[in-house]
Amino acid sequence: MFNGLSVTEHREGDDLLTAGLGLGGLQSMAPPAFADATAPTAPELRRRAIWSNWRGIADLSPGGGYGSVYGSVANVPGREFSALARLEGARYPHRVLVQVPDAFDHDRRCVVVAPASGSRGVHGAIAVAGAWGLPRGCAVAYTDKGAGTDYFDLDAGQGVSLDGRTAAATAAELAFAPDAPTGSAGVRGVAVKHAHSGDNPEADWGRHVRQAAQFALQALDEAVPQAAPFTFDNTRVIAVGISNGGGAVLRAAELEGDWLDAVVAGEPSIHAGATSLYDYATQAALLMPCALLDASLGPLPQPPHAAQSVPQWTARCASLAAAGLVEGADTATRAASALAQLRATGWTDAALRAGALSVGFDLWRAVSVTYASAYGRYGVGAHPCGFGFAALDPRMAPRAATPAERAAWWSDGSGIPPGAGVGIVDPLMAGPDAIPTDPTFPGLVCLRDLAKGNGGDALRVRAGIEELRAAPPREGLPVVVVHGRDDGLIPLALSSAPYVAMARQAGRDVRFWQVGPAQHFDAFLALPDYGARYVPLLPYVHAALDRVEAYLDGTGTLPANAVIEATPRANGQALEAANLALPR
């Protein structure tokens, strides 16, 4: 079940929670440097991966409140246990990592299990679970849930080994080495595990969480032999995650057996209603740029900035009209038509305004490209719309990656290109149907057809989506769902709300905190306009964990359902506890 076990110690300037960086080091705009950019050491890669995952999840900006109003960056010495774990039936393993603090509380025997958010690597929940569990003396177990940043360079024939360093496919056991032969005609660039494993990992995210918890018990047997054996019967296990990690812990909640004691899911991507992530993401990718031009939405957050966005979004309205996807003879009426379609799906205006960020960062296309490949279980070079991934030259054409670029993929990547020097290759941008003023449009139409069409590829992708449909949590399991009402990436109305309704209809007591105004990305609250519009969601996830812990200890009750009316900090002001209006 677990291969390549590695145990490392982290003390004296290299702790579990921040790799010795502390809050100041995490706040640094520059990543921790490599002594040799082409051959970083395993400790250098770990430190940089921790830095990038903290900064990708939490608002660490001065005045943002982290470390003063909520959260912890305590110095936590201890040991890490790492392995590659394989589920029965899976082609490729997922990474598991367990952090055992030296101050592990033998009397309370607590494990916090945390799947990464998004498609991130194995450290992708450290700001969520590590920051809460490690200072309390709990062990924390992480999994990349079959996605992660184990990219494979098809040109060089190199992937990522257990410790994060690049290695040839023939030289070491890699976390991901795709079947496509290196140098095959038409197969080059970068293979991405989430997209190209052929496993549809999202269908198994609940099982990934349980296997990470099993690995934690095994690690504790080795780390604390005087208190062994550690079992699900004598060790408390709490699962927590946000975004995709939130969806993963809800899928874990439905698994049989009395192995899990409580679940806290923040802003979960979960399929429990009529609309799946792929459905609303491909719709948003096409329509949202045009819809955001409708004046009824009011001022949008910045970025994106109007000077760069309006011409592109106007071109999208024209493309949609030419394809018969919106009505109207001018931009204003076309924008109104696009907006009406999104509202009919369930998008609120608040979520649409926050969704402008995903439009500006081309995130809808990134999600759609990767997930179409994953859901259809397509391998390298087999994407039904022709998409791939590669390092790109200034003309956006594929090129070979440099050794320095390749060396940093594992530590710097988010698991879903573009990013960390890996871009999306879209052959339709330069093909016969290319549109000079809106070059991504043909590819997006193809991706949307996989959600709504009747061809073989569309049926294949939708069959993969059906594997994701959630079931109610195990009866009697405490579950708390926390979601921002303004979430513009995973809209509450299309994810948490139908999940909670489904669970309650099945007789489950799921508690639900709806936080407003909160959107999806705490890290972007460092941008002045976002910090003045929204509050962070992470403090509510930590508060829900506090309440769940008190309930399990017998010293408190589960949190009541709540619609929380928070107040963002004024522009230029620091966040204070009063802004959050945390339920008591």
Solvent accessible surface area in square Angstrom, and as a share of the most:
residue,aa,sasa,rsa
1,M,129,0.57
2,F,39,0.16
3,N,64,0.33
4,G,47,0.45
5,L,83,0.41
6,S,41,0.27
7,V,64,0.37
8,T,62,0.36
9,E,115,0.51
10,H,11,0.05
11,R,86,0.31
12,E,181,0.81
13,G,53,0.51
14,D,27,0.14
15,D,5,0.03
16,L,0,0.00
17,L,0,0.00
18,T,4,0.02
19,A,0,0.00
20,G,41,0.39
21,L,40,0.20
22,G,26,0.25
23,L,51,0.25
24,G,54,0.52
25,G,21,0.20
26,L,0,0.00
27,Q,55,0.24
28,S,47,0.30
29,M,163,0.73
30,A,65,0.51
31,P,51,0.32
32,P,25,0.16
33,A,87,0.67
34,F,27,0.11
35,A,102,0.79
36,D,71,0.37
37,A,54,0.42
38,T,74,0.43
39,A,66,0.51
40,P,8,0.05
41,T,67,0.39
42,A,26,0.20
43,P,80,0.51
44,E,30,0.14
45,L,1,0.00
46,R,22,0.08
47,R,64,0.23
48,R,33,0.12
49,A,2,0.02
50,I,0,0.00
51,W,28,0.10
52,S,19,0.12
53,N,9,0.04
54,W,0,0.00
55,R,64,0.23
56,G,26,0.25
57,I,17,0.09
58,A,3,0.02
59,D,1,0.01
60,L,11,0.06
61,S,26,0.17
62,P,118,0.74
63,G,30,0.28
64,G,0,0.00
65,G,6,0.06
66,Y,12,0.05
67,G,41,0.39
68,S,98,0.63
69,V,45,0.26
70,Y,22,0.08
71,G,31,0.29
72,S,30,0.19
73,V,34,0.19
74,A,42,0.33
75,N,115,0.59
76,V,11,0.07
77,P,51,0.32
78,G,0,0.00
79,R,62,0.22
80,E,7,0.03
81,F,1,0.01
82,S,27,0.17
83,A,0,0.00
84,L,4,0.02
85,A,0,0.00
86,R,90,0.33
87,L,12,0.06
88,E,155,0.70
89,G,80,0.77
90,A,22,0.17
91,R,114,0.42
92,Y,31,0.12
93,P,6,0.04
94,H,2,0.01
95,R,8,0.03
96,V,2,0.01
97,L,5,0.03
98,V,1,0.00
99,Q,0,0.00
100,V,1,0.01
101,P,3,0.02
102,D,72,0.37
103,A,82,0.64
104,F,10,0.04
105,D,44,0.23
106,H,76,0.34
107,D,136,0.71
108,R,85,0.31
109,R,40,0.14
110,C,6,0.03
111,V,0,0.00
112,V,0,0.00
113,V,0,0.00
114,A,0,0.00
115,P,0,0.00
116,A,0,0.00
117,S,5,0.03
118,G,26,0.25
119,S,2,0.02
120,R,41,0.15
121,G,7,0.07
122,V,8,0.05
123,H,9,0.04
124,G,0,0.00
125,A,1,0.01
126,I,1,0.01
127,A,0,0.00
128,V,1,0.00
129,A,0,0.00
130,G,0,0.00
131,A,4,0.03
132,W,7,0.02
133,G,0,0.00
134,L,3,0.02
135,P,59,0.37
136,R,88,0.32
137,G,5,0.04
138,C,1,0.00
139,A,0,0.00
140,V,0,0.00
141,A,0,0.00
142,Y,1,0.01
143,T,0,0.00
144,D,0,0.00
145,K,0,0.00
146,G,8,0.08
147,A,0,0.00
148,G,0,0.00
149,T,3,0.02
150,D,1,0.00
151,Y,3,0.01
152,F,7,0.03
153,D,2,0.01
154,L,1,0.01
155,D,57,0.29
156,A,47,0.36
157,G,12,0.12
158,Q,51,0.23
159,G,1,0.01
160,V,3,0.02
161,S,17,0.11
162,L,35,0.17
163,D,52,0.27
164,G,0,0.00
165,R,122,0.44
166,T,46,0.27
167,A,20,0.16
168,A,37,0.29
169,A,45,0.35
170,T,138,0.80
171,A,78,0.60
172,A,43,0.33
173,E,96,0.43
174,L,16,0.08
175,A,0,0.00
176,F,0,0.00
177,A,37,0.29
178,P,16,0.10
179,D,101,0.52
180,A,20,0.15
181,P,90,0.57
182,T,70,0.41
183,G,66,0.64
184,S,33,0.21
185,A,105,0.81
186,G,79,0.76
187,V,25,0.14
188,R,123,0.45
189,G,1,0.01
190,V,4,0.03
191,A,0,0.00
192,V,0,0.00
193,K,1,0.00
194,H,1,0.00
195,A,0,0.00
196,H,13,0.06
197,S,2,0.01
198,G,12,0.12
199,D,19,0.10
200,N,0,0.00
201,P,4,0.03
202,E,16,0.07
203,A,26,0.20
204,D,30,0.16
205,W,4,0.01
206,G,4,0.04
207,R,77,0.28
208,H,9,0.04
209,V,0,0.00
210,R,68,0.25
211,Q,11,0.05
212,A,0,0.00
213,A,0,0.00
214,Q,62,0.28
215,F,1,0.00
216,A,0,0.00
217,L,16,0.08
218,Q,82,0.36
219,A,4,0.03
220,L,0,0.00
221,D,51,0.26
222,E,92,0.41
223,A,9,0.07
224,V,6,0.04
225,P,86,0.54
226,Q,135,0.60
227,A,22,0.17
228,A,43,0.33
229,P,89,0.56
230,F,7,0.03
231,T,50,0.29
232,F,50,0.21
233,D,140,0.72
234,N,66,0.34
235,T,5,0.03
236,R,53,0.19
237,V,0,0.00
238,I,1,0.00
239,A,0,0.00
240,V,0,0.00
241,G,0,0.00
242,I,17,0.08
243,S,10,0.06
244,N,6,0.03
245,G,0,0.00
246,G,0,0.00
247,G,1,0.01
248,A,0,0.00
249,V,0,0.00
250,L,0,0.00
251,R,36,0.13
252,A,0,0.00
253,A,1,0.01
254,E,37,0.16
255,L,35,0.17
256,E,151,0.68
257,G,42,0.41
258,D,114,0.59
259,W,11,0.04
260,L,1,0.01
261,D,48,0.25
262,A,0,0.00
263,V,0,0.00
264,V,0,0.00
265,A,0,0.00
266,G,0,0.00
267,E,5,0.02
268,P,0,0.00
269,S,7,0.04
270,I,14,0.07
271,H,14,0.06
272,A,16,0.12
273,G,17,0.17
274,A,107,0.83
275,T,25,0.14
276,S,10,0.07
277,L,19,0.09
278,Y,0,0.00
279,D,25,0.13
280,Y,4,0.02
281,A,0,0.00
282,T,2,0.01
283,Q,21,0.09
284,A,0,0.00
285,A,5,0.04
286,L,8,0.04
287,L,10,0.05
288,M,0,0.00
289,P,13,0.08
290,C,0,0.00
291,A,0,0.00
292,L,8,0.04
293,L,42,0.21
294,D,24,0.12
295,A,96,0.74
296,S,75,0.48
297,L,3,0.01
298,G,35,0.34
299,P,114,0.71
300,L,33,0.16
301,P,0,0.00
302,Q,92,0.41
303,P,36,0.23
304,P,20,0.12
305,H,89,0.40
306,A,66,0.51
307,A,82,0.64
308,Q,114,0.51
309,S,7,0.04
310,V,65,0.37
311,P,81,0.51
312,Q,116,0.52
313,W,17,0.06
314,T,51,0.29
315,A,16,0.13
316,R,14,0.05
317,C,0,0.00
318,A,48,0.37
319,S,8,0.05
320,L,0,0.00
321,A,25,0.20
322,A,95,0.74
323,A,55,0.42
324,G,62,0.60
325,L,73,0.36
326,V,11,0.06
327,E,138,0.62
328,G,37,0.36
329,A,96,0.75
330,D,74,0.38
331,T,45,0.26
332,A,74,0.57
333,T,66,0.39
334,R,49,0.18
335,A,0,0.00
336,A,47,0.36
337,S,21,0.14
338,A,0,0.00
339,L,2,0.01
340,A,58,0.45
341,Q,65,0.29
342,L,0,0.00
343,R,99,0.36
344,A,91,0.71
345,T,39,0.22
346,G,26,0.25
347,W,6,0.02
348,T,66,0.39
349,D,43,0.22
350,A,28,0.21
351,A,3,0.02
352,L,0,0.00
353,R,65,0.24
354,A,5,0.04
355,G,0,0.00
356,A,0,0.00
357,L,3,0.02
358,S,3,0.02
359,V,20,0.12
360,G,45,0.44
361,F,111,0.46
362,D,50,0.26
363,L,39,0.20
364,W,6,0.02
365,R,24,0.09
366,A,2,0.01
367,V,13,0.08
368,S,0,0.00
369,V,2,0.01
370,T,0,0.00
371,Y,7,0.03
372,A,0,0.00
373,S,2,0.01
374,A,3,0.02
375,Y,4,0.01
376,G,1,0.01
377,R,97,0.36
378,Y,8,0.03
379,G,28,0.27
380,V,26,0.15
381,G,64,0.61
382,A,49,0.38
383,H,18,0.08
384,P,37,0.23
385,C,8,0.05
386,G,40,0.38
387,F,7,0.03
388,G,20,0.19
389,F,9,0.04
390,A,2,0.01
391,A,1,0.01
392,L,31,0.16
393,D,26,0.13
394,P,138,0.87
395,R,194,0.71
396,M,124,0.55
397,A,29,0.23
398,P,52,0.33
399,R,79,0.29
400,A,58,0.45
401,A,13,0.10
402,T,61,0.35
403,P,72,0.46
404,A,39,0.30
405,E,46,0.21
406,R,28,0.10
407,A,5,0.04
408,A,15,0.11
409,W,3,0.01
410,W,21,0.07
411,S,1,0.01
412,D,49,0.26
413,G,7,0.07
414,S,37,0.24
415,G,0,0.00
416,I,23,0.11
417,P,2,0.01
418,P,66,0.41
419,G,34,0.33
420,A,37,0.29
421,G,44,0.42
422,V,3,0.02
423,G,7,0.07
424,I,12,0.06
425,V,34,0.20
426,D,12,0.06
427,P,66,0.42
428,L,56,0.28
429,M,61,0.27
430,A,95,0.74
431,G,23,0.22
432,P,142,0.89
433,D,103,0.53
434,A,34,0.26
435,I,51,0.26
436,P,130,0.82
437,T,100,0.58
438,D,9,0.05
439,P,51,0.32
440,T,26,0.15
441,F,12,0.05
442,P,18,0.11
443,G,1,0.01
444,L,7,0.04
445,V,57,0.33
446,C,37,0.22
447,L,1,0.00
448,R,42,0.15
449,D,78,0.40
450,L,8,0.04
451,A,9,0.07
452,K,120,0.51
453,G,10,0.10
454,N,130,0.67
455,G,42,0.41
456,G,60,0.58
457,D,61,0.32
458,A,2,0.02
459,L,97,0.48
460,R,112,0.41
461,V,0,0.00
462,R,66,0.24
463,A,58,0.45
464,G,3,0.03
465,I,12,0.06
466,E,95,0.43
467,E,74,0.33
468,L,9,0.04
469,R,105,0.38
470,A,11,0.09
471,A,41,0.32
472,P,41,0.25
473,P,1,0.01
474,R,56,0.20
475,E,131,0.59
476,G,74,0.71
477,L,9,0.05
478,P,14,0.09
479,V,1,0.00
480,V,0,0.00
481,V,0,0.00
482,V,0,0.00
483,H,0,0.00
484,G,0,0.00
485,R,76,0.28
486,D,20,0.10
487,D,1,0.00
488,G,3,0.03
489,L,18,0.09
490,I,5,0.03
491,P,2,0.01
492,L,25,0.12
493,A,44,0.34
494,L,14,0.07
495,S,1,0.01
496,S,0,0.00
497,A,34,0.26
498,P,31,0.19
499,Y,0,0.00
500,V,4,0.02
501,A,61,0.47
502,M,42,0.19
503,A,0,0.00
504,R,101,0.37
505,Q,164,0.73
506,A,43,0.33
507,G,62,0.60
508,R,61,0.22
509,D,84,0.44
510,V,1,0.01
511,R,54,0.20
512,F,12,0.05
513,W,1,0.00
514,Q,43,0.19
515,V,0,0.00
516,G,1,0.01
517,P,33,0.21
518,A,0,0.00
519,Q,4,0.02
520,H,13,0.06
521,F,44,0.18
522,D,11,0.05
523,A,24,0.18
524,F,56,0.23
525,L,0,0.00
526,A,53,0.41
527,L,54,0.27
528,P,94,0.59
529,D,45,0.23
530,Y,0,0.00
531,G,2,0.02
532,A,37,0.29
533,R,66,0.24
534,Y,9,0.04
535,V,1,0.01
536,P,0,0.00
537,L,5,0.02
538,L,7,0.03
539,P,3,0.02
540,Y,0,0.00
541,V,1,0.00
542,H,16,0.07
543,A,15,0.12
544,A,0,0.00
545,L,0,0.00
546,D,59,0.31
547,R,54,0.20
548,V,0,0.00
549,E,24,0.11
550,A,29,0.23
551,Y,90,0.34
552,L,48,0.24
553,D,63,0.33
554,G,66,0.64
555,T,111,0.64
556,G,33,0.32
557,T,100,0.58
558,L,22,0.11
559,P,0,0.00
560,A,68,0.53
561,N,86,0.44
562,A,25,0.19
563,V,89,0.51
564,I,8,0.04
565,E,115,0.51
566,A,12,0.09
567,T,81,0.47
568,P,29,0.18
569,R,28,0.10
570,A,63,0.49
571,N,108,0.55
572,G,78,0.75
573,Q,112,0.50
574,A,59,0.46
575,L,7,0.03
576,E,108,0.49
577,A,69,0.53
578,A,90,0.70
579,N,25,0.13
580,L,1,0.00
581,A,49,0.38
582,L,63,0.31
583,P,39,0.24
584,R,259,0.94
